[in-house]
Amino acid sequence: MALKDQDIQGLQGMVDKWSQIPESDYGRYKAKDGNWYEIVNTQDGTTEAIAVAPVVDGKTDYSQTAIVVAGT
C-alpha cells in the first residue's frame, strides 16, 4: 500500500491522539480511513509528530513509513 496525500491528510487528524500513547503501548491502531497503521515513534514538545507505517496483509510495511505532523 503506497501512502497517498489523502492518507497523510487523514493521519494528521490522528496525531494529537496518537502522540499521547506511551512508547510501551505502541502497536497497531485503526485510523479514521479504516486502514491500520503501526506507530513507530512519536515526538512531543513544540512540534507533535508521529512516525507511522501502514499494515498490509497483517505485516507492517516499513518502506512506507511516514512522519506526520498535526495540521492547523
PDB file with one MODEL, atoms N, CA, C and O in Angstrom:
MODEL        1
ATOM      1  N   MET A   1       0.847  -1.177   0.000  1.00  0.00           N
ATOM      2  CA  MET A   1       0.000   0.000   0.000  1.00  0.00           C
ATOM      3  C   MET A   1       0.885   1.229   0.000  1.00  0.00           C
ATOM      4  O   MET A   1       1.618   1.468   0.959  1.00  0.00           O
ATOM      5  N   ALA A   2       0.825   1.994  -1.044  1.00  0.00           N
ATOM      6  CA  ALA A   2       1.565   3.248  -1.106  1.00  0.00           C
ATOM      7  C   ALA A   2       0.729   4.341  -0.453  1.00  0.00           C
ATOM      8  O   ALA A   2      -0.450   4.505  -0.767  1.00  0.00           O
ATOM      9  N   LEU A   3       1.347   5.083   0.456  1.00  0.00           N
ATOM     10  CA  LEU A   3       0.637   6.170   1.114  1.00  0.00           C
ATOM     11  C   LEU A   3       0.429   7.317   0.129  1.00  0.00           C
ATOM     12  O   LEU A   3       1.361   7.741  -0.554  1.00  0.00           O
ATOM     13  N   LYS A   4      -0.791   7.805   0.066  1.00  0.00           N
ATOM     14  CA  LYS A   4      -1.138   8.913  -0.824  1.00  0.00           C
ATOM     15  C   LYS A   4      -1.305  10.177   0.014  1.00  0.00           C
ATOM     16  O   LYS A   4      -1.397  10.109   1.240  1.00  0.00           O
ATOM     17  N   ASP A   5      -1.344  11.323  -0.648  1.00  0.00           N
ATOM     18  CA  ASP A   5      -1.555  12.592   0.050  1.00  0.00           C
ATOM     19  C   ASP A   5      -2.813  12.533   0.910  1.00  0.00           C
ATOM     20  O   ASP A   5      -2.828  13.038   2.033  1.00  0.00           O
ATOM     21  N   GLN A   6      -3.852  11.926   0.388  1.00  0.00           N
ATOM     22  CA  GLN A   6      -5.117  11.820   1.115  1.00  0.00           C
ATOM     23  C   GLN A   6      -4.940  11.013   2.403  1.00  0.00           C
ATOM     24  O   GLN A   6      -5.542  11.341   3.425  1.00  0.00           O
ATOM     25  N   ASP A   7      -4.126   9.967   2.362  1.00  0.00           N
ATOM     26  CA  ASP A   7      -3.852   9.162   3.556  1.00  0.00           C
ATOM     27  C   ASP A   7      -3.132  10.002   4.605  1.00  0.00           C
ATOM     28  O   ASP A   7      -3.477   9.966   5.786  1.00  0.00           O
ATOM     29  N   ILE A   8      -2.138  10.750   4.167  1.00  0.00           N
ATOM     30  CA  ILE A   8      -1.360  11.589   5.079  1.00  0.00           C
ATOM     31  C   ILE A   8      -2.255  12.644   5.718  1.00  0.00           C
ATOM     32  O   ILE A   8      -2.153  12.898   6.918  1.00  0.00           O
ATOM     33  N   GLN A   9      -3.126  13.254   4.932  1.00  0.00           N
ATOM     34  CA  GLN A   9      -4.038  14.267   5.474  1.00  0.00           C
ATOM     35  C   GLN A   9      -4.945  13.666   6.538  1.00  0.00           C
ATOM     36  O   GLN A   9      -5.202  14.299   7.562  1.00  0.00           O
ATOM     37  N   GLY A  10      -5.428  12.463   6.309  1.00  0.00           N
ATOM     38  CA  GLY A  10      -6.266  11.786   7.292  1.00  0.00           C
ATOM     39  C   GLY A  10      -5.499  11.468   8.567  1.00  0.00           C
ATOM     40  O   GLY A  10      -6.044  11.563   9.666  1.00  0.00           O
ATOM     41  N   LEU A  11      -4.238  11.092   8.417  1.00  0.00           N
ATOM     42  CA  LEU A  11      -3.418  10.778   9.573  1.00  0.00           C
ATOM     43  C   LEU A  11      -3.101  12.013  10.408  1.00  0.00           C
ATOM     44  O   LEU A  11      -2.897  11.910  11.617  1.00  0.00           O
ATOM     45  N   GLN A  12      -3.060  13.171   9.773  1.00  0.00           N
ATOM     46  CA  GLN A  12      -2.781  14.401  10.506  1.00  0.00           C
ATOM     47  C   GLN A  12      -3.792  14.623  11.628  1.00  0.00           C
ATOM     48  O   GLN A  12      -3.450  15.163  12.680  1.00  0.00           O
ATOM     49  N   GLY A  13      -5.016  14.213  11.403  1.00  0.00           N
ATOM     50  CA  GLY A  13      -6.050  14.357  12.422  1.00  0.00           C
ATOM     51  C   GLY A  13      -5.882  13.398  13.592  1.00  0.00           C
ATOM     52  O   GLY A  13      -6.534  13.558  14.624  1.00  0.00           O
ATOM     53  N   MET A  14      -5.023  12.416  13.443  1.00  0.00           N
ATOM     54  CA  MET A  14      -4.803  11.421  14.491  1.00  0.00           C
ATOM     55  C   MET A  14      -3.578  11.742  15.348  1.00  0.00           C
ATOM     56  O   MET A  14      -3.368  11.111  16.384  1.00  0.00           O
ATOM     57  N   VAL A  15      -2.773  12.708  14.929  1.00  0.00           N
ATOM     58  CA  VAL A  15      -1.514  12.993  15.613  1.00  0.00           C
ATOM     59  C   VAL A  15      -1.725  13.332  17.080  1.00  0.00           C
ATOM     60  O   VAL A  15      -1.041  12.782  17.943  1.00  0.00           O
ATOM     61  N   ASP A  16      -2.659  14.229  17.378  1.00  0.00           N
ATOM     62  CA  ASP A  16      -2.875  14.634  18.766  1.00  0.00           C
ATOM     63  C   ASP A  16      -3.174  13.441  19.663  1.00  0.00           C
ATOM     64  O   ASP A  16      -2.626  13.323  20.759  1.00  0.00           O
ATOM     65  N   LYS A  17      -4.039  12.567  19.194  1.00  0.00           N
ATOM     66  CA  LYS A  17      -4.434  11.391  19.980  1.00  0.00           C
ATOM     67  C   LYS A  17      -3.281  10.390  20.080  1.00  0.00           C
ATOM     68  O   LYS A  17      -2.947   9.929  21.171  1.00  0.00           O
ATOM     69  N   TRP A  18      -2.688  10.065  18.962  1.00  0.00           N
ATOM     70  CA  TRP A  18      -1.662   9.031  18.934  1.00  0.00           C
ATOM     71  C   TRP A  18      -0.365   9.479  19.597  1.00  0.00           C
ATOM     72  O   TRP A  18       0.359   8.643  20.138  1.00  0.00           O
ATOM     73  N   SER A  19      -0.053  10.768  19.572  1.00  0.00           N
ATOM     74  CA  SER A  19       1.211  11.218  20.164  1.00  0.00           C
ATOM     75  C   SER A  19       1.192  11.099  21.684  1.00  0.00           C
ATOM     76  O   SER A  19       2.245  11.175  22.318  1.00  0.00           O
ATOM     77  N   GLN A  20       0.029  10.916  22.272  1.00  0.00           N
ATOM     78  CA  GLN A  20      -0.092  10.776  23.726  1.00  0.00           C
ATOM     79  C   GLN A  20       0.076   9.333  24.198  1.00  0.00           C
ATOM     80  O   GLN A  20       0.100   9.078  25.402  1.00  0.00           O
ATOM     81  N   ILE A  21       0.189   8.401  23.279  1.00  0.00           N
ATOM     82  CA  ILE A  21       0.327   6.991  23.641  1.00  0.00           C
ATOM     83  C   ILE A  21       1.757   6.728  24.110  1.00  0.00           C
ATOM     84  O   ILE A  21       2.703   7.034  23.384  1.00  0.00           O
ATOM     85  N   PRO A  22       1.934   6.168  25.306  1.00  0.00           N
ATOM     86  CA  PRO A  22       3.289   5.886  25.788  1.00  0.00           C
ATOM     87  C   PRO A  22       3.983   4.836  24.923  1.00  0.00           C
ATOM     88  O   PRO A  22       3.338   3.954  24.356  1.00  0.00           O
ATOM     89  N   GLU A  23       5.293   4.946  24.836  1.00  0.00           N
ATOM     90  CA  GLU A  23       6.068   4.041  23.982  1.00  0.00           C
ATOM     91  C   GLU A  23       5.803   2.580  24.326  1.00  0.00           C
ATOM     92  O   GLU A  23       5.818   1.726  23.439  1.00  0.00           O
ATOM     93  N   SER A  24       5.564   2.286  25.579  1.00  0.00           N
ATOM     94  CA  SER A  24       5.318   0.899  25.987  1.00  0.00           C
ATOM     95  C   SER A  24       4.014   0.352  25.403  1.00  0.00           C
ATOM     96  O   SER A  24       3.806  -0.861  25.370  1.00  0.00           O
ATOM     97  N   ASP A  25       3.140   1.249  24.943  1.00  0.00           N
ATOM     98  CA  ASP A  25       1.858   0.828  24.370  1.00  0.00           C
ATOM     99  C   ASP A  25       1.801   0.976  22.850  1.00  0.00           C
ATOM    100  O   ASP A  25       0.728   0.853  22.259  1.00  0.00           O
ATOM    101  N   TYR A  26       2.952   1.241  22.207  1.00  0.00           N
ATOM    102  CA  TYR A  26       2.943   1.339  20.747  1.00  0.00           C
ATOM    103  C   TYR A  26       2.405   0.047  20.175  1.00  0.00           C
ATOM    104  O   TYR A  26       2.626  -1.033  20.722  1.00  0.00           O
ATOM    105  N   GLY A  27       1.715   0.166  19.098  1.00  0.00           N
ATOM    106  CA  GLY A  27       1.156  -1.003  18.453  1.00  0.00           C
ATOM    107  C   GLY A  27       0.423  -0.577  17.205  1.00  0.00           C
ATOM    108  O   GLY A  27       0.736   0.446  16.596  1.00  0.00           O
ATOM    109  N   ARG A  28      -0.534  -1.358  16.841  1.00  0.00           N
ATOM    110  CA  ARG A  28      -1.315  -1.095  15.633  1.00  0.00           C
ATOM    111  C   ARG A  28      -2.626  -0.429  16.010  1.00  0.00           C
ATOM    112  O   ARG A  28      -3.316  -0.837  16.945  1.00  0.00           O
ATOM    113  N   TYR A  29      -2.941   0.601  15.258  1.00  0.00           N
ATOM    114  CA  TYR A  29      -4.158   1.361  15.517  1.00  0.00           C
ATOM    115  C   TYR A  29      -4.885   1.619  14.206  1.00  0.00           C
ATOM    116  O   TYR A  29      -4.268   1.827  13.161  1.00  0.00           O
ATOM    117  N   LYS A  30      -6.187   1.602  14.287  1.00  0.00           N
ATOM    118  CA  LYS A  30      -7.021   1.842  13.116  1.00  0.00           C
ATOM    119  C   LYS A  30      -7.260   3.340  12.977  1.00  0.00           C
ATOM    120  O   LYS A  30      -7.658   4.005  13.933  1.00  0.00           O
ATOM    121  N   ALA A  31      -7.016   3.861  11.786  1.00  0.00           N
ATOM    122  CA  ALA A  31      -7.228   5.277  11.512  1.00  0.00           C
ATOM    123  C   ALA A  31      -8.665   5.510  11.082  1.00  0.00           C
ATOM    124  O   ALA A  31      -9.422   4.566  10.853  1.00  0.00           O
ATOM    125  N   LYS A  32      -9.027   6.776  10.975  1.00  0.00           N
ATOM    126  CA  LYS A  32     -10.383   7.140  10.576  1.00  0.00           C
ATOM    127  C   LYS A  32     -10.722   6.623   9.182  1.00  0.00           C
ATOM    128  O   LYS A  32     -11.891   6.396   8.868  1.00  0.00           O
ATOM    129  N   ASP A  33      -9.694   6.435   8.341  1.00  0.00           N
ATOM    130  CA  ASP A  33      -9.937   5.943   6.982  1.00  0.00           C
ATOM    131  C   ASP A  33     -10.173   4.438   6.935  1.00  0.00           C
ATOM    132  O   ASP A  33     -10.440   3.880   5.871  1.00  0.00           O
ATOM    133  N   GLY A  34     -10.073   3.780   8.090  1.00  0.00           N
ATOM    134  CA  GLY A  34     -10.309   2.344   8.155  1.00  0.00           C
ATOM    135  C   GLY A  34      -9.061   1.506   7.978  1.00  0.00           C
ATOM    136  O   GLY A  34      -9.097   0.290   8.170  1.00  0.00           O
ATOM    137  N   ASN A  35      -7.958   2.138   7.613  1.00  0.00           N
ATOM    138  CA  ASN A  35      -6.699   1.418   7.444  1.00  0.00           C
ATOM    139  C   ASN A  35      -5.975   1.302   8.783  1.00  0.00           C
ATOM    140  O   ASN A  35      -6.168   2.119   9.684  1.00  0.00           O
ATOM    141  N   TRP A  36      -5.146   0.279   8.893  1.00  0.00           N
ATOM    142  CA  TRP A  36      -4.370   0.052  10.104  1.00  0.00           C
ATOM    143  C   TRP A  36      -2.963   0.579   9.915  1.00  0.00           C
ATOM    144  O   TRP A  36      -2.373   0.464   8.841  1.00  0.00           O
ATOM    145  N   TYR A  37      -2.431   1.167  11.001  1.00  0.00           N
ATOM    146  CA  TYR A  37      -1.079   1.704  10.992  1.00  0.00           C
ATOM    147  C   TYR A  37      -0.382   1.291  12.277  1.00  0.00           C
ATOM    148  O   TYR A  37      -1.018   1.127  13.318  1.00  0.00           O
ATOM    149  N   GLU A  38       0.929   1.125  12.193  1.00  0.00           N
ATOM    150  CA  GLU A  38       1.718   0.854  13.382  1.00  0.00           C
ATOM    151  C   GLU A  38       2.495   2.114  13.735  1.00  0.00           C
ATOM    152  O   GLU A  38       3.150   2.715  12.883  1.00  0.00           O
ATOM    153  N   ILE A  39       2.414   2.505  15.001  1.00  0.00           N
ATOM    154  CA  ILE A  39       3.182   3.649  15.464  1.00  0.00           C
ATOM    155  C   ILE A  39       4.629   3.207  15.631  1.00  0.00           C
ATOM    156  O   ILE A  39       4.923   2.250  16.347  1.00  0.00           O
ATOM    157  N   VAL A  40       5.528   3.921  14.957  1.00  0.00           N
ATOM    158  CA  VAL A  40       6.945   3.601  15.016  1.00  0.00           C
ATOM    159  C   VAL A  40       7.628   4.461  16.077  1.00  0.00           C
ATOM    160  O   VAL A  40       8.495   3.984  16.808  1.00  0.00           O
ATOM    161  N   ASN A  41       7.229   5.742  16.157  1.00  0.00           N
ATOM    162  CA  ASN A  41       7.817   6.653  17.127  1.00  0.00           C
ATOM    163  C   ASN A  41       6.949   7.893  17.233  1.00  0.00           C
ATOM    164  O   ASN A  41       6.148   8.167  16.339  1.00  0.00           O
ATOM    165  N   THR A  42       7.099   8.650  18.321  1.00  0.00           N
ATOM    166  CA  THR A  42       6.390   9.917  18.482  1.00  0.00           C
ATOM    167  C   THR A  42       7.351  10.977  18.988  1.00  0.00           C
ATOM    168  O   THR A  42       8.404  10.667  19.544  1.00  0.00           O
ATOM    169  N   GLN A  43       6.973  12.232  18.789  1.00  0.00           N
ATOM    170  CA  GLN A  43       7.751  13.362  19.283  1.00  0.00           C
ATOM    171  C   GLN A  43       6.802  14.340  19.943  1.00  0.00           C
ATOM    172  O   GLN A  43       5.901  14.869  19.291  1.00  0.00           O
ATOM    173  N   ASP A  44       6.992  14.584  21.217  1.00  0.00           N
ATOM    174  CA  ASP A  44       6.196  15.570  21.942  1.00  0.00           C
ATOM    175  C   ASP A  44       6.991  16.864  22.023  1.00  0.00           C
ATOM    176  O   ASP A  44       8.177  16.907  21.695  1.00  0.00           O
ATOM    177  N   GLY A  45       6.330  17.890  22.456  1.00  0.00           N
ATOM    178  CA  GLY A  45       7.012  19.159  22.649  1.00  0.00           C
ATOM    179  C   GLY A  45       6.386  20.225  21.779  1.00  0.00           C
ATOM    180  O   GLY A  45       5.175  20.238  21.560  1.00  0.00           O
ATOM    181  N   THR A  46       7.214  21.105  21.293  1.00  0.00           N
ATOM    182  CA  THR A  46       6.715  22.195  20.461  1.00  0.00           C
ATOM    183  C   THR A  46       6.010  21.661  19.215  1.00  0.00           C
ATOM    184  O   THR A  46       4.937  22.137  18.846  1.00  0.00           O
ATOM    185  N   THR A  47       6.612  20.691  18.587  1.00  0.00           N
ATOM    186  CA  THR A  47       6.019  20.076  17.403  1.00  0.00           C
ATOM    187  C   THR A  47       5.648  18.645  17.742  1.00  0.00           C
ATOM    188  O   THR A  47       6.519  17.823  18.028  1.00  0.00           O
ATOM    189  N   GLU A  48       4.359  18.347  17.713  1.00  0.00           N
ATOM    190  CA  GLU A  48       3.939  16.966  17.948  1.00  0.00           C
ATOM    191  C   GLU A  48       3.915  16.248  16.608  1.00  0.00           C
ATOM    192  O   GLU A  48       3.307  16.718  15.646  1.00  0.00           O
ATOM    193  N   ALA A  49       4.572  15.123  16.561  1.00  0.00           N
ATOM    194  CA  ALA A  49       4.636  14.350  15.328  1.00  0.00           C
ATOM    195  C   ALA A  49       4.639  12.868  15.667  1.00  0.00           C
ATOM    196  O   ALA A  49       5.019  12.468  16.768  1.00  0.00           O
ATOM    197  N   ILE A  50       4.211  12.065  14.710  1.00  0.00           N
ATOM    198  CA  ILE A  50       4.284  10.616  14.862  1.00  0.00           C
ATOM    199  C   ILE A  50       4.882  10.035  13.587  1.00  0.00           C
ATOM    200  O   ILE A  50       4.710  10.575  12.495  1.00  0.00           O
ATOM    201  N   ALA A  51       5.578   8.938  13.753  1.00  0.00           N
ATOM    202  CA  ALA A  51       6.049   8.163  12.619  1.00  0.00           C
ATOM    203  C   ALA A  51       5.190   6.908  12.592  1.00  0.00           C
ATOM    204  O   ALA A  51       5.124   6.163  13.570  1.00  0.00           O
ATOM    205  N   VAL A  52       4.537   6.687  11.464  1.00  0.00           N
ATOM    206  CA  VAL A  52       3.659   5.532  11.326  1.00  0.00           C
ATOM    207  C   VAL A  52       3.977   4.785  10.036  1.00  0.00           C
ATOM    208  O   VAL A  52       4.477   5.358   9.068  1.00  0.00           O
ATOM    209  N   ALA A  53       3.676   3.511  10.052  1.00  0.00           N
ATOM    210  CA  ALA A  53       3.822   2.679   8.864  1.00  0.00           C
ATOM    211  C   ALA A  53       2.520   1.912   8.665  1.00  0.00           C
ATOM    212  O   ALA A  53       1.930   1.429   9.631  1.00  0.00           O
ATOM    213  N   PRO A  54       2.069   1.799   7.416  1.00  0.00           N
ATOM    214  CA  PRO A  54       0.827   1.065   7.178  1.00  0.00           C
ATOM    215  C   PRO A  54       1.009  -0.431   7.409  1.00  0.00           C
ATOM    216  O   PRO A  54       2.092  -0.985   7.222  1.00  0.00           O
ATOM    217  N   VAL A  55      -0.081  -1.062   7.818  1.00  0.00           N
ATOM    218  CA  VAL A  55      -0.098  -2.513   7.989  1.00  0.00           C
ATOM    219  C   VAL A  55      -0.830  -3.092   6.781  1.00  0.00           C
ATOM    220  O   VAL A  55      -1.997  -2.785   6.537  1.00  0.00           O
ATOM    221  N   VAL A  56      -0.121  -3.934   6.034  1.00  0.00           N
ATOM    222  CA  VAL A  56      -0.675  -4.517   4.820  1.00  0.00           C
ATOM    223  C   VAL A  56      -0.655  -6.038   4.959  1.00  0.00           C
ATOM    224  O   VAL A  56       0.396  -6.641   5.175  1.00  0.00           O
ATOM    225  N   ASP A  57      -1.819  -6.641   4.834  1.00  0.00           N
ATOM    226  CA  ASP A  57      -1.943  -8.099   4.956  1.00  0.00           C
ATOM    227  C   ASP A  57      -1.315  -8.613   6.248  1.00  0.00           C
ATOM    228  O   ASP A  57      -0.673  -9.663   6.262  1.00  0.00           O
ATOM    229  N   GLY A  58      -1.507  -7.859   7.339  1.00  0.00           N
ATOM    230  CA  GLY A  58      -1.014  -8.281   8.637  1.00  0.00           C
ATOM    231  C   GLY A  58       0.450  -7.998   8.911  1.00  0.00           C
ATOM    232  O   GLY A  58       0.948  -8.310   9.993  1.00  0.00           O
ATOM    233  N   LYS A  59       1.160  -7.401   7.932  1.00  0.00           N
ATOM    234  CA  LYS A  59       2.574  -7.103   8.112  1.00  0.00           C
ATOM    235  C   LYS A  59       2.792  -5.599   7.991  1.00  0.00           C
ATOM    236  O   LYS A  59       2.205  -4.942   7.132  1.00  0.00           O
ATOM    237  N   THR A  60       3.636  -5.069   8.856  1.00  0.00           N
ATOM    238  CA  THR A  60       3.947  -3.641   8.810  1.00  0.00           C
ATOM    239  C   THR A  60       4.882  -3.369   7.647  1.00  0.00           C
ATOM    240  O   THR A  60       5.921  -4.017   7.520  1.00  0.00           O
ATOM    241  N   ASP A  61       4.521  -2.410   6.794  1.00  0.00           N
ATOM    242  CA  ASP A  61       5.323  -2.048   5.629  1.00  0.00           C
ATOM    243  C   ASP A  61       6.191  -0.838   5.987  1.00  0.00           C
ATOM    244  O   ASP A  61       5.811   0.309   5.753  1.00  0.00           O
ATOM    245  N   TYR A  62       7.363  -1.122   6.557  1.00  0.00           N
ATOM    246  CA  TYR A  62       8.254  -0.048   6.994  1.00  0.00           C
ATOM    247  C   TYR A  62       8.791   0.777   5.834  1.00  0.00           C
ATOM    248  O   TYR A  62       9.267   1.892   6.048  1.00  0.00           O
ATOM    249  N   SER A  63       8.727   0.264   4.619  1.00  0.00           N
ATOM    250  CA  SER A  63       9.197   1.033   3.463  1.00  0.00           C
ATOM    251  C   SER A  63       8.285   2.223   3.179  1.00  0.00           C
ATOM    252  O   SER A  63       8.661   3.122   2.427  1.00  0.00           O
ATOM    253  N   GLN A  64       7.085   2.238   3.776  1.00  0.00           N
ATOM    254  CA  GLN A  64       6.132   3.326   3.583  1.00  0.00           C
ATOM    255  C   GLN A  64       5.984   4.180   4.855  1.00  0.00           C
ATOM    256  O   GLN A  64       4.979   4.871   5.022  1.00  0.00           O
ATOM    257  N   THR A  65       6.980   4.132   5.744  1.00  0.00           N
ATOM    258  CA  THR A  65       6.915   4.907   6.984  1.00  0.00           C
ATOM    259  C   THR A  65       6.805   6.387   6.660  1.00  0.00           C
ATOM    260  O   THR A  65       7.514   6.910   5.800  1.00  0.00           O
ATOM    261  N   ALA A  66       5.898   7.050   7.371  1.00  0.00           N
ATOM    262  CA  ALA A  66       5.677   8.484   7.176  1.00  0.00           C
ATOM    263  C   ALA A  66       5.750   9.192   8.520  1.00  0.00           C
ATOM    264  O   ALA A  66       5.280   8.679   9.535  1.00  0.00           O
ATOM    265  N   ILE A  67       6.346  10.379   8.511  1.00  0.00           N
ATOM    266  CA  ILE A  67       6.348  11.233   9.693  1.00  0.00           C
ATOM    267  C   ILE A  67       5.253  12.256   9.470  1.00  0.00           C
ATOM    268  O   ILE A  67       5.277  13.011   8.497  1.00  0.00           O
ATOM    269  N   VAL A  68       4.287  12.272  10.387  1.00  0.00           N
ATOM    270  CA  VAL A  68       3.098  13.101  10.228  1.00  0.00           C
ATOM    271  C   VAL A  68       3.037  14.117  11.360  1.00  0.00           C
ATOM    272  O   VAL A  68       3.189  13.776  12.533  1.00  0.00           O
ATOM    273  N   VAL A  69       2.812  15.371  10.983  1.00  0.00           N
ATOM    274  CA  VAL A  69       2.700  16.464  11.945  1.00  0.00           C
ATOM    275  C   VAL A  69       1.266  16.954  11.903  1.00  0.00           C
ATOM    276  O   VAL A  69       0.660  17.036  10.834  1.00  0.00           O
ATOM    277  N   ALA A  70       0.723  17.280  13.072  1.00  0.00           N
ATOM    278  CA  ALA A  70      -0.664  17.750  13.139  1.00  0.00           C
ATOM    279  C   ALA A  70      -0.836  18.997  12.285  1.00  0.00           C
ATOM    280  O   ALA A  70      -0.018  19.916  12.339  1.00  0.00           O
ATOM    281  N   GLY A  71      -1.898  19.021  11.503  1.00  0.00           N
ATOM    282  CA  GLY A  71      -2.220  20.195  10.693  1.00  0.00           C
ATOM    283  C   GLY A  71      -2.933  21.247  11.527  1.00  0.00           C
ATOM    284  O   GLY A  71      -3.454  20.954  12.603  1.00  0.00           O
ATOM    285  N   THR A  72      -2.949  22.446  11.033  1.00  0.00           N
ATOM    286  CA  THR A  72      -3.618  23.521  11.770  1.00  0.00           C
ATOM    287  C   THR A  72      -4.878  23.921  11.045  1.00  0.00           C
ATOM    288  O   THR A  72      -5.594  24.814  11.498  1.00  0.00           O
TER     289      THR A  72
ENDMDL
END
